[in-house]
């Protein structure tokens, strides 16, 4: 068996026959199996899949009772699959079956191949601006909270292929729709490639994207960030930021009161001292696993850290001013919100740029 294709389904009766036909045509000459994992669809998708087996013996059907979750359906498909290479795709024809052969060819030099909407040649058909914004924002969140997902531009894709040993003996506990994100966060892989796809509009039926799905995604991100230690990294970054406040105030007092330097000039030195202190501690503690060796790279990270820190003060003032003057928020609360905004900015910018690492 060359390839196992896991297709989770729920009310996909109208799309399934066309998908099966296109799979057969596009994978002519490839020994493969199609594993339909159906969550007891009210439209009896599972029953139709059983009927299709008469003409398409490569189909296998798993009907799950009292279970409705795409990610766990995919895991069930993994468990039942026979091939060393396993693909995952939706049944709604938004993922082009014709791309499977190209992805399979890429597997000669890769452990995971992702059908990507965001690489050169990739495209999304008939999405509005708001939907595209949601998708890009979700991708940004994934890159922030799950650094290993940065190996691809489209970690939210539901169309991918992997070698079985990538997930062998790996505990996967996904929730919602983003099983690939779980695999990227925990899987055992060396090389990941992306194959450009045209993500098409849904042929028939209704999309399952709703607020509940989006909230489940946020919960999944936080869970992965906790399990992989990224939440702990944020806590360390915050603790070091607090030490920077004491460095700043201490040097400001020393230069102004003991040395007699004008306080604004003292402030310039004290701010830069706190920036250098924060950078040094973050480099040896918070991001020690992602720093690259060499004095030039060390100096480059210091320069980036300074650039990231520059907007912090005006950013905090702007947030405070808007909340206080426009919305009437108590100035202390406005200051706290401003500090939180600056913290998020500093962590995200430094994580994605200063200590980007190889991930």
N, C-alpha and C positions, 0 to 999 in steps of 0.2 A: 504494500500500500504506500503510494507516494505522498498523498495529501488527504488530510481530514478537514472538512469544512463544517464548522459549527454555526448553525443558523437558529438563534432564539426567535420564537414566534409568539405572537398574541394577536388574534384576529387579523391574520394575513391571508385568508382564503383566496381573495381576489388576486393577490400578487404571486402566490407560490407557484402556480403552473408555469408562468412566464419565467420566473427565476430558475426553475429546474431546467427548462428548455435551454435557456441561455448558458447555464453552467455546463450542460452536456456539450453544446456546440463549441464553447470557448476552451474547454479542456479536453478536446478530442485527442486521444493518444496518451492521456495521463490517467494513471490508475488512482482513483480518488473515491472517497465516500462523502456523502452529505448527511450530517446529523441534525435533524430537525428536533429542537427541544421546545416543546409547546407547553405553555402554562394553562392547559385546559381551556382553550379559547372558546367563548360562547358561540362563535361562528363555526366551530368544529374544524379548525385548521388541521389539527392532528389527524382527523378522520380522512380529510382530503389527502394528506401526505401519505397515509397508508394506502389509499387507492392508487396514488401515483406510482407507488413502488412496483405495480404490475408492469408498467412500461419503463420504469427507471429503477432498476434493481440496486443502484448505488445509494438509494435513499434509506436511511435508518430513522426511526421515529421514537422519540421519548416523550411520553405524556406525563406532565407533573400535575398532581392534584393538590389544591390548597397552597400553591406556591406561585407568587407573581413578582419576580424580580429578574431583570435581564442579566445582571452580573452573575448571580448564582446559577442561572440557566446555562450561561457560558461555561462556568466551572463544571457543571454536570456534563456538558458536552465534551470538555477536556478529559474527564474521567472515562467516558465511554469511547473515546477516539482510539484508533489503531495505528495511525501513521506517525512517523517521527516529526513531520511538519504539520502544524495545525493552523488553520485560518479561521478567522471570525468575521462574519458579515451580517448585515441586516437583511430581512426578507422583503423590504419595501421598495427595492430596486433603486435606492438612492446611491448604493455602492455598486459600481459597474463590475459585473462578473468577468467581463473580458480582461480586466486588469490582473486577474489572479495568475495568469501565465507569466506576465512580466514580473510580478512579485515573487513568484516561484523561482524564476531565473536569478533574481537578486539574492535569494537565499543561499546561493552557492558561496557567497562571501559575507554573509550576515547572519546574525542570530535572531534578529527581529526586523521585519519590514512593515512599515506603516503606510497605508494608503492616505496620502496627505492632500489636504485642500490648500495648503499655504506655502508649498514650495513652487518654484518656477514650473509653469504648465498646469498647476492646480487651479481649480475653479469651483465656485459655488453657484448653482443655477437658481435664479429667482428667489433670492433672500433679500429682505428689506434691510435698510440701514440699521434699524434697531436690533434685528436678529443677528446681523454681522457684528455689531458692537458687543452684544452679549457673549458671542462666541469668542471674540478676541479678548474680552475682559476675563472670561473663564480661563482662557489659555494663560493669560498673564498671572492669574492667581495660582494656577498649577505650577508655573515656573518659579513663583515666589515660595510657595509652601512645600513644593516637592522638587528640590533642585535637580534630582536625577532625570526629571522629565524634560530638562533643557536640551537633551540630546536630539530632540525632534521639535519641529515647529508646530506640529499638530498632535499634541498628546491627548486631545479630546476625541480623536478619531475612533470610530467603532469598527473600522475595517483594517485588519492587520493580520500578520502571519508570523509565527515563531517556531523555533525548534523546541521540542518537548523538554529538553534538559534545562531550558531557561526557567521553567517553573517547577522542575522536579525537586521535591522536598522543601518547597517554599510555601509557607503558610499564607494563603490569600484569603482575605476577608473583605471583599469589596461590598459596597452598597450603591444602589442606583444603577447608572448606565455606563460609568467610566471604568470598565475593567482594565483597559489598557494602562490607565494611570497607575493602578495598583501594581501591574506587572512591571512598569518602568521603575516604580519606587522600590520594589523588592526583588525583582527578577535577577537571575544570574546570566548576564550577557556581556559581551565585549564590544560588539559592533551592531549599530542600529542604522538602518537606511530608510529613506522615504521615497515612495513612488507617487508621482503626481496623479491625482484623479480629478475627474469632474463630478462633484457631488450634486446629483440631480434632484429635481423636485420629486416629491413622493407621488408614485403613480396612482395608487388608490388607497382609501382608508384615511384615518386621521392620525396626526402626530400625537405622541404621548408626552411631549414637552409641556410642562406646566409648573406652577410655583412649587408644588410639592417636590418635583424632580430637582428643581434648582436648589431648594433648601437641603435636600439629601446630598447634593453635590458638595455644598459648603461643609456639611458634617463629615463627608468623606475626606475632604481636604484636611480638615482639622485633625481627624483621626490619623491620617497618613503623616502629617507633620509631627504629631506626637510620637507615633511609632518609629519614625526615622530620625527623631531627635531635633527636628528643625524648630519646634516650639522651645526646646531647651536652649537652642542657639539664640533665639530672640530674647529669652530671659537673660542670658549672659550679656548680650548687646545692651540691654536696658540697664543692667547693673553697672557696666562700665560707663555708660552715659551718666549715671548718678555720680560716680567718682570724678568724672570730668567737671561736674558742677563745683565740687570742693576744690579741685585744682585751680579752676578759673577764679573763684572767689579768694582763695588763699594767696595766689600770686598777685591778684589785683590789690589786695590789702597790703601785702609786703612791699610792692613797688611804690604804692602811693603813700603809705604811712611811714615806712622805714627808710626808703630810698629817696622819697620826695619827688617822684616823677608825677607830672600832671596826670590826673586820673584817666582821661581819655586815651592818652598814650599808653598808660599802664594797661588799659583794657585791651588794646591791640595785642600786646605781648601775652596777657593772661588768656585771651581767647585762643590764640595760636598754641599756647602751651597746653591748654586743655584738649585741643584738637590732636596734637602730637601724642599726648598721653593716651587719649582714647584710641588713636590709631595703633599705637604700640601694643596696648593690652588686647585689642581685638585681633591683631595680627598673630599674637602668640597664644591666644586662648579661644576666642569666639570662632575665628575662621582658620585655625591652624591646619585643618585638614584640606583646605582649599587654596592655600597660598603656594605660589611658585617660588623656587629658590633663586638666589642671585641678588646682588646689591642693586643692579639696575631695575629689576622687577620690584624690589622692596621700595626703592625711591619712586617708581611709577605708581605703586599702590598708595604711597603717601600723598603724591600729587593728586591722585583721583579722590582720595578721602577729603583733602582740602577743598577740592572743587565741589564735592557733594555737600560739604558743610557750609559753604558760602551762603546758599539761599535760606539756611535754617532760621537765622534771626529775622530777616524781613518777612519770611513766610509765617512765622509765629505772630508777628505784629499784625499782618494782614488778617489772619484768621481771628485774632482777638478783636481787631477793629470792626470787622464785619459782624461778629456775634454781639458785641457790645453796642455799637452805634446803630445798627440796622434792626437787630432782633431783640435788643434790650436785655441780653444775657448778663448776669452778674459778672463783673470783671475777673474775679478769681476763677469762676467756672470757665469763662472764656479763655483765660490763660492756660488752664488745664487742658482744654480741648486743643489749643494751639500747640502745647507741648506734645500731645499725642500725635497730632498731624505731623509735626517735625520728626518725631521718633519713627513713625511709619515711613516717611520720606527717606530718612537716613538709612534705615535698615534695608528697605527695598532697593534703593539706589546702590548701596554698597554691596549688597548680596548679588545683584545682577551685573554689576560693573566692576567695582574695586576688587572684590574677591570672587570673581566669576568662576575661576578655576577651570578644570577640564570637564567636571561632572559627566 
